[in-house]
Each structure stands twice: as structure tokens, then as C-alpha cells.
Amino acid sequence: MEKDPTRRTFIPVATAFAILPRHVLGSSATSSPSDKLNIAAVGIGGMGRNYIAGCKSENIVATADIDDDLAAPVRAQYPQAKSYRDYREMLDKEKSIDAVIIGTPDHSHAVIATAAIQLGKGVYCAKPMTRTIRECRAVMKAAEQAKVATQMSVQSCASDEACSTEEWIQAGAVGPVREVHVWTDRPVWPQAVMRSTETPAVPSSINWDLWLGPAPQRPYHPIYHPFNFRGWYDFGSGALGDMGCHAFHVIVRALNLGYPTWVGADRTFNRIYAPQEKPEPVWTRSVVAKHPETFPTASIVTWDFPARADKPPVRMTWYDGGLKPPRPPEMALTTPLGSDGILFVGEKEFLLSGFSGGPKLLSPGRQKEFTPPPKTLERSAGHYLEWIQACKGGKTPNCHFGFGAQLTEICLLGVAAQRTGQCLEYDSQAMRFTNNAEANGLLDPPYRAGWSL
């Protein structure tokens, strides 16, 4: 694994894979690593179906999902794959597995990834890599020690658009950058809501205890599964967990950022009320107390990154729930900011980029006179193909767990600020907030009895 997660150069995950038989990859079979991988997938009914489709050139040999009904259409596409509910049973019985895809909710990423890594399997995991920072560090360390091929699901990480943005910034197109603004239209699921008092029966097609995994005990309710888990503290990571990594990879690499030293958040738990209803005051603690388990309706989160060599310090600001940054004066009034975007504020110019879109200078005069720099960064052969090739001894994927862990930790620091509403000073080496004991408890919350990494 790369020691510097911001480096773009590729190095082999494990050179020995190129000459050793498949059992080195975690299989008892003996065949060339250039053969198709035997891939298993956990959590296939949601985004997992897209991850599997991205790897369909390989052998999909087994699937595990706690919801038989949700998984049924996907299982029908891969009739040769053995079906399980419990991923632990699958990993124990399917000895031919080379690699594992994880498409479950955030709260179960770490336990599944760790189990696969300890067996020597390559791992592809949905973003964010984990739900907590302690999990993030532990999974990253386990992957480094096991020398397995890993990839987090940031599909645009080595796209031409992302690489072009990095090349433009580093070529000085906008001058030194001290501010970056990022916005998204998320959430598109319920937040700032109370837990339901209803306790519907668990459908026979669902193993609810296994869905909960290491999370706190909670009665089954369809408000959590299959999609709305993101809005709940115990299961998801809100809008930041859903979209943060999709934007931050461009910013971190373009500006060569490390870890932030400070993070803070402003938030609102208000909703849109009917005319006859009286809205609660937006920023009062009483409103927060009414919604102790879900993320706010909207928030603005700010991180401060220190100076690096000859580069100035950077303040990055995130907006969700429909909030957006102030419109730059150079931007035409008829041009919308869009539902999501990244705005680099340089000393000479503004640069606008989408989460998956290419760079654009805002000043009309600068657009005409600017010549894009040469394409010096290696483009991806394909997000899923990167991981497949790495599992066979090829180059390290662009969003391997070393880099994915950094992106995830930045997101989760923002989550801590959203949850506390406080300004938090962060010591990344010690993995602790130096000014807030409550927030430190969010970095490593306890698991439910019977679960551990």
C-alpha cells in the first residue's frame, strides 16, 4: 500500500501475486492469477447490484444478503452464485473466494471488510469506508498488513475530469488556493425526525438481527431499511457519508491536503411546516433534543487544513440540504450553480468543477486566454477494472483503502461536528479532539454485544 495516500503513482499491491498460484489470493484452487477472479458479494439488493455489474467479467460465485426479497432480482442475474443470508457462513464455506464486494449500510462495512481481509481476500467497499474513525483506521491497517487489493466506491476517482481538475490547479491556473466550497442536494431521505413508536413485525424475508450487526438494538421498521439508513446516526453518515468522498478526492489530491486540525458545523433541524403550524426556532438546543438520533435537515461544515511546504492553509466548506455558497461575482447571473459542485477560490481566479464534471474557469477573459496544461496524470482503465487487476497482482487502485481512509476520516470529522454542533480541534496523530470529550466518544462508540472487529 502507498504510505502517502495523496500520491498518484501506482505501485503493485503484492508483486508476488504475479508468480504465485491462486491460493495466495485466498483460494485453495491452483490457477494463474490472470484467470478470472472468484468474487463474492455482501449486500446486493441496493448499490451492491451496481458493484457486481461492474465486475461481471469475473466469476460471481456467491452472494449474501439479509433481505431475500430485495436480493431476489439480483440473484436471478447470477444463477450460478450460491446464496446466503449470513456473510460469515458464506466466508466460512466458500473456500474458492478470491475477493469480496461490500454493498451494505455504513454500520456494517468494518466488520465485513475485516473478516474478508483476515482471510486474505481482496475487498471492494461502498463509501464511506466505515461509520466511525476508529473502524476506519483499523480496516486500513488490516489491509496494509495483509497486503490485499482494496478499492472504495468512488467511481470518478481517476476520471479524466478529476485528473484535469488536479492538473489545472497544480499548474497554477487559479493561483494559490485558500478556500474551497462543496455543495450537494442531499439528503434525499428523512432527517430531523423522531424514531417511530410503531413496531411492525419483521418480514419473514429479512434477518433483522443480522442487519443490525454491531449497531445498537433497534426494533425493525421500514424507515431504516432498505434505503433510509443514511439519515440515522447509528446506521449511516448522512449526506457527508453519501457524497463527501465523491468530492473530496479531487480537492485532497489537487491541493495535496493532509488531515484537518479544526472542524465546525452550523445546522438546522427545522422542516418545512404547513401554514397552520408554528415552526420551532432553528438553532435552539430544544430542537436538537427532539431529534437525538438523526442528522440535521441542512448544515454547513467547515474544515481547516494547515499549510503544506509552499502551499497556504486551506479552509474547505460543505453545504447540504439545499444550501449553497455565495455566487462568485465572475459567474453569470443566468448560470446556475447546479445541484452539486466544487468551487476552488484561487488568488487569481475561481475554478468550478462538478463531482464528476471537468474544470471550468469562471472569468470569461481567463477562459479565452488559458491553455490547459498537458495531461500528465495517468487516467484509469476503469474503476472496477483497477480493482480486478490489482487482485491479480496489478497496480494499486486509485481509491485504495489508504486513500479511502483519509477521505472517510475527513467526512466523519464533519459528522462529529454536525452531531455536536461544536467547533472541534483535532489531533490526527492521537486520533482525538483536544477540546471536547463528548465528541471523542463519537470516534469509537461501543459495539452491540457479540460483535467486534
C-alpha positions in Angstrom: 0.0 0.0 0.0 1.1 3.6 -0.5 2.4 5.4 2.6 1.4 8.8 1.1 -2.3 8.5 0.2 -2.2 11.6 -2.0 0.3 10.2 -4.4 -1.0 9.3 -7.9 1.8 7.0 -8.9 0.9 3.3 -9.0 2.8 0.5 -7.2 2.0 -3.2 -7.0 -0.2 -4.3 -4.1 1.8 -7.5 -3.9 4.3 -8.3 -6.6 4.3 -12.0 -5.5 0.8 -12.4 -6.9 2.2 -12.2 -10.4 4.0 -15.5 -10.0 2.2 -17.4 -7.3 -0.9 -19.6 -7.6 -4.4 -18.5 -6.7 -4.2 -19.9 -3.1 -2.1 -16.8 -2.3 -5.3 -14.8 -3.1 -7.2 -16.7 -0.6 -8.3 -19.7 -2.7 -7.4 -23.4 -2.4 -7.5 -23.7 -6.2 -4.3 -23.6 -8.3 -4.5 -21.5 -11.4 -2.8 -18.5 -12.9 -3.7 -15.1 -11.3 -4.5 -13.9 -14.9 -7.6 -16.2 -14.8 -11.0 -14.8 -13.7 -11.4 -14.0 -10.0 -14.0 -15.8 -7.9 -15.9 -12.9 -6.3 -18.4 -13.0 -3.5 -20.7 -10.0 -2.7 -22.4 -9.0 0.6 -25.4 -6.7 0.4 -26.6 -7.0 -3.1 -30.1 -5.5 -3.1 -29.1 -1.8 -3.2 -25.9 -0.3 -4.6 -24.3 -3.7 -4.4 -26.0 -4.7 -7.6 -24.1 -1.9 -9.4 -20.8 -3.0 -7.9 -21.4 -6.6 -9.0 -22.3 -5.4 -12.5 -19.0 -3.5 -12.7 -17.2 -6.8 -12.0 -19.4 -9.2 -14.1 -16.4 -10.0 -16.3 -15.2 -12.2 -13.4 -16.9 -15.2 -11.7 -19.6 -14.2 -9.3 -19.6 -17.3 -7.1 -21.6 -16.4 -4.0 -23.9 -13.7 -2.6 -25.1 -12.8 0.9 -28.0 -10.5 1.8 -30.2 -10.3 4.8 -33.2 -9.5 2.7 -34.3 -12.4 0.4 -36.9 -10.4 -1.4 -34.7 -7.4 -2.2 -31.9 -9.7 -3.3 -34.0 -11.9 -5.5 -33.8 -9.9 -8.8 -30.0 -9.7 -8.4 -29.6 -13.4 -7.6 -31.6 -14.2 -10.7 -29.0 -12.5 -12.8 -26.3 -14.7 -11.3 -27.9 -18.2 -11.0 -24.5 -19.9 -10.7 -23.7 -18.0 -7.5 -24.6 -19.7 -4.2 -27.0 -17.7 -2.0 -26.6 -17.0 1.7 -28.1 -14.7 4.3 -25.1 -14.6 6.7 -21.9 -13.4 5.2 -20.0 -15.2 7.9 -21.4 -18.5 6.8 -20.5 -17.7 3.2 -16.9 -16.8 4.0 -16.6 -20.0 6.1 -18.0 -22.3 3.4 -16.9 -20.8 0.1 -13.2 -21.6 0.1 -12.6 -20.6 -3.6 -13.4 -16.9 -3.0 -10.6 -14.5 -4.1 -12.3 -11.2 -3.4 -15.3 -9.7 -1.7 -17.6 -6.8 -2.7 -19.4 -5.0 0.2 -22.6 -3.0 -0.6 -24.2 -3.0 2.9 -25.1 0.1 5.0 -22.3 2.1 6.6 -22.5 0.5 10.1 -21.6 -3.0 8.9 -18.7 -2.1 6.5 -15.9 -2.5 9.0 -16.9 -5.9 10.4 -17.4 -7.4 6.9 -14.2 -5.9 5.5 -12.1 -7.0 8.4 -13.4 -10.6 8.2 -12.6 -10.7 4.4 -9.2 -9.1 4.9 -8.2 -11.5 7.6 -8.9 -14.4 5.2 -6.6 -12.7 2.6 -9.4 -11.6 0.2 -9.3 -8.5 -1.9 -12.0 -6.1 -0.8 -14.2 -3.6 -2.7 -16.3 -1.5 -0.3 -19.0 1.1 -0.6 -18.2 4.6 0.6 -17.7 5.7 3.3 -15.3 3.0 4.1 -16.6 2.8 7.7 -19.1 4.6 10.0 -16.5 5.5 12.7 -12.9 6.8 12.6 -11.6 4.0 14.9 -13.0 1.5 12.4 -11.5 3.4 9.5 -8.0 3.3 11.0 -8.4 -0.4 11.9 -9.5 -1.5 8.5 -6.8 0.5 6.8 -4.1 -1.0 9.0 -5.5 -4.6 8.5 -5.4 -4.1 4.7 -1.9 -2.8 4.7 -0.7 -5.7 6.9 -2.5 -8.3 4.8 -1.3 -6.7 1.5 -4.7 -7.3 -0.2 -6.1 -5.3 -3.1 -8.7 -2.8 -1.9 -10.9 -0.1 -3.5 -13.6 2.2 -2.1 -16.5 3.0 -4.4 -15.6 6.5 -5.6 -16.1 5.8 -9.3 -14.8 9.2 -10.5 -11.5 9.0 -8.6 -9.3 8.6 -11.7 -11.7 10.0 -14.3 -10.4 12.4 -16.9 -12.4 15.2 -15.3 -10.9 14.6 -11.9 -7.4 14.4 -13.3 -7.9 17.5 -15.4 -9.0 19.5 -12.3 -5.9 18.3 -10.4 -3.6 19.2 -13.3 -5.2 22.7 -13.7 -4.9 23.5 -10.0 -1.3 22.3 -9.8 -0.3 24.1 -12.9 -1.4 27.4 -11.3 -4.5 28.1 -13.3 -6.1 29.9 -10.4 -3.1 30.7 -8.3 -2.7 29.7 -4.6 -5.9 28.3 -3.2 -7.0 29.1 0.3 -10.8 28.3 0.1 -12.8 25.5 -1.4 -16.6 25.2 -1.3 -18.5 22.0 -1.9 -22.3 21.5 -2.1 -24.8 18.8 -2.7 -28.6 18.3 -3.0 -28.5 15.5 -0.3 -30.2 14.4 1.8 -33.0 12.8 -0.3 -34.1 10.6 2.7 -35.7 11.6 6.0 -33.6 13.5 8.6 -34.5 15.5 11.7 -37.3 13.0 12.5 -38.2 11.0 15.6 -37.9 7.3 15.9 -41.2 5.7 15.2 -43.1 4.2 18.2 -44.6 1.5 15.9 -43.1 -2.0 16.0 -44.3 -3.8 12.8 -43.5 -7.5 12.5 -40.2 -8.3 10.9 -40.9 -9.7 7.4 -40.0 -13.4 7.1 -37.7 -12.5 4.2 -35.4 -10.3 6.5 -32.9 -11.3 9.1 -33.2 -8.2 11.2 -30.7 -9.1 13.9 -28.0 -9.6 11.2 -28.9 -6.3 9.5 -28.3 -4.6 12.9 -24.9 -6.3 13.2 -22.7 -4.2 15.6 -25.2 -1.3 15.8 -27.4 -0.8 18.9 -30.5 -2.9 19.3 -33.5 -1.3 17.5 -36.9 -2.7 16.7 -37.4 -3.4 13.0 -39.0 -0.6 11.0 -39.1 0.1 7.2 -37.9 3.7 7.9 -34.4 2.2 8.3 -34.2 -0.5 5.6 -33.6 -0.6 2.7 -32.7 3.0 1.9 -33.2 5.5 4.7 -30.5 4.2 7.0 -28.3 7.1 5.9 -30.2 9.6 8.0 -29.7 7.8 11.3 -26.6 8.2 13.4 -26.4 4.6 14.4 -26.5 3.3 10.8 -25.3 5.9 8.4 -23.2 9.0 8.0 -25.8 11.4 6.5 -25.1 13.5 3.3 -21.4 13.7 4.1 -21.1 9.9 4.1 -23.1 9.6 0.9 -21.4 12.3 -1.2 -18.4 13.7 0.6 -15.9 11.2 -0.7 -17.1 11.8 -4.3 -15.9 15.4 -4.0 -13.1 15.3 -1.5 -10.8 13.1 -3.6 -10.4 15.9 -6.2 -9.7 18.5 -3.5 -7.3 16.4 -1.4 -5.2 15.4 -4.4 -5.3 18.8 -6.2 -4.2 20.6 -3.1 -2.1 17.8 -1.5 -4.0 18.1 1.7 -3.3 16.0 4.8 -5.7 15.9 7.8 -7.6 18.9 9.2 -6.7 20.5 12.5 -10.2 22.0 13.1 -13.8 21.3 12.1 -17.0 23.0 12.9 -20.7 23.0 11.9 -23.8 25.1 11.8 -27.0 23.1 11.4 -30.8 23.3 11.4 -33.3 20.6 12.4 -36.2 22.6 11.0 -38.5 21.1 8.4 -41.0 22.7 6.0 -44.2 23.2 8.0 -47.7 23.5 6.9 -49.1 27.1 7.1 -51.1 26.4 10.2 -48.1 25.0 12.1 -45.7 27.2 14.1 -42.1 26.3 13.3 -39.6 25.7 16.0 -36.7 28.2 16.5 -34.0 27.0 14.1 -30.8 27.0 16.3 -32.1 26.2 19.8 -30.9 23.2 21.8 -34.5 22.2 22.4 -35.0 21.4 18.7 -31.8 19.3 18.7 -33.0 17.4 21.7 -36.2 16.5 19.9 -34.2 14.7 17.2 -31.4 12.9 19.1 -30.9 10.1 16.5 -31.0 11.7 13.1 -28.9 14.1 11.1 -30.0 17.8 10.7 -32.2 18.9 7.8 -29.3 21.1 6.5 -25.8 22.0 7.6 -22.7 24.0 6.8 -19.5 22.2 7.8 -16.0 23.8 7.7 -12.6 22.2 8.0 -9.2 23.9 8.3 -6.2 22.3 6.8 -2.7 23.5 7.7 -0.1 24.9 5.2 2.0 22.3 3.3 5.5 23.3 2.2 5.0 26.3 -0.1 1.2 25.9 -0.2 -1.1 28.1 2.1 -3.6 26.8 4.6 -7.0 25.8 3.2 -10.5 26.2 4.5 -13.0 23.8 3.0 -16.7 24.4 3.5 -19.5 21.9 2.8 -23.2 22.7 2.2 -26.1 20.2 2.2 -29.9 20.2 2.5 -30.2 22.7 -0.4 -27.7 25.2 0.9 -25.1 26.7 -1.4 -22.1 29.0 -1.2 -22.4 32.7 -2.3 -22.3 33.1 -6.1 -18.9 34.3 -7.3 -19.2 37.8 -8.9 -17.5 36.4 -12.1 -20.3 34.0 -12.6 -23.1 35.0 -14.9 -26.4 35.5 -13.2 -28.1 33.3 -15.7 -25.7 30.4 -14.9 -27.0 28.1 -12.1 -24.6 26.7 -9.5 -26.2 23.3 -10.1 -27.3 20.7 -7.6 -23.8 19.8 -6.6 -20.4 21.3 -7.3 -16.9 22.2 -6.2 -15.6 25.8 -6.2 -11.9 26.5 -5.8 -11.2 30.1 -4.8 -7.7 31.0 -6.0 -5.8 34.3 -5.6 -6.1 34.9 -9.4 -9.3 33.1 -10.4 -12.3 30.9 -9.5 -12.4 27.3 -10.8 -15.7 25.4 -10.9 -16.0 21.6 -11.1 -18.8 19.1 -10.7 -18.5 16.0 -8.6 -17.9 14.1 -11.8 -17.5 17.1 -14.2 -14.5 18.7 -15.6 -12.9 22.1 -14.6 -14.1 25.5 -15.8 -12.6 28.9 -15.1 -15.3 31.5 -14.3 -13.8 34.7 -15.7 -14.6 34.9 -19.5 -11.3 36.6 -20.2 -9.3 34.0 -18.5 -11.2 31.2 -20.2 -10.2 32.6 -23.6 -6.5 33.1 -22.8 -6.0 29.9 -20.7 -4.3 26.9 -22.3 -4.9 23.7 -20.4 -1.7 22.0 -19.2 -0.5 18.7 -20.5 -2.3 15.6 -19.3 0.5 14.3 -17.0 -1.6 12.1 -14.7 -2.4 8.5 -15.6 -6.0 8.0 -16.4 -7.9 5.0 -15.2 -8.6 1.9 -17.3 -11.9 1.7 -15.5 -12.8 2.0 -11.8 -13.8 -1.7 -11.3 -11.1 -3.0 -13.7 -8.5 -1.2 -11.5 -9.5 -3.4 -8.5 -9.8 -6.5 -10.5 -6.3 -6.1 -12.0 -4.9 -5.3 -8.5 -6.4 -8.5 -7.2 -4.4 -10.3 -9.9 -1.2 -8.5 -8.9 -1.5 -5.3 -10.9 -1.2 -1.7 -9.9 -2.7 -0.2 -6.8 -6.2 1.2 -7.4 -6.7 4.9 -7.2 -9.1 4.8 -4.3 -7.4 2.0 -2.3 -8.1 1.9 1.4 -5.0 4.0 2.2 -6.5 7.0 0.4 -10.1 6.0 1.0 -9.4 6.0 4.8 -8.3 9.6 4.6 -11.3 10.7 2.6 -13.6 8.8 5.0 -11.9 10.3 8.1 -12.4 13.9 6.8 -16.1 13.1 6.2 -16.5 11.6 9.7 -14.9 14.5 11.4 -17.6 16.6 9.7 -20.2 14.2 11.0 -18.9 14.7 14.6 -19.3 18.5 14.1 -22.8 18.0 12.8 -23.8 15.8 15.7 -22.3 18.1 18.4 -22.8 21.5 16.8 -19.4 22.4 18.2 -16.1 23.7 17.0 -13.7 20.8 17.3 -9.9 20.9 17.4 -8.4 17.7 16.1 -5.1 15.9 16.7 -4.9 13.4 13.8 -1.9 11.6 15.2 -3.6 10.9 18.5 -7.0 10.4 16.8 -8.7 12.7 19.3 -10.4 16.0 19.7 -8.4 18.1 22.2 -11.3 20.3 23.3 -14.4 18.1 23.5 -14.8 14.9 25.4 -18.3 14.3 24.1 -17.1 14.4 20.5 -14.3 11.9 21.3 -17.0 9.4 22.2 -18.2 9.5 18.6 -14.8 8.3 17.3 -15.0 4.9 18.9 -18.5 4.0 20.1 -19.1 0.6 21.5 -20.4 -2.4 19.5 -23.5 -4.4 20.4 -22.8 -7.5 22.4 -21.5 -10.3 20.4 -19.8 -8.1 17.7 -16.2 -7.0 17.4 -13.6 -6.2 14.7 
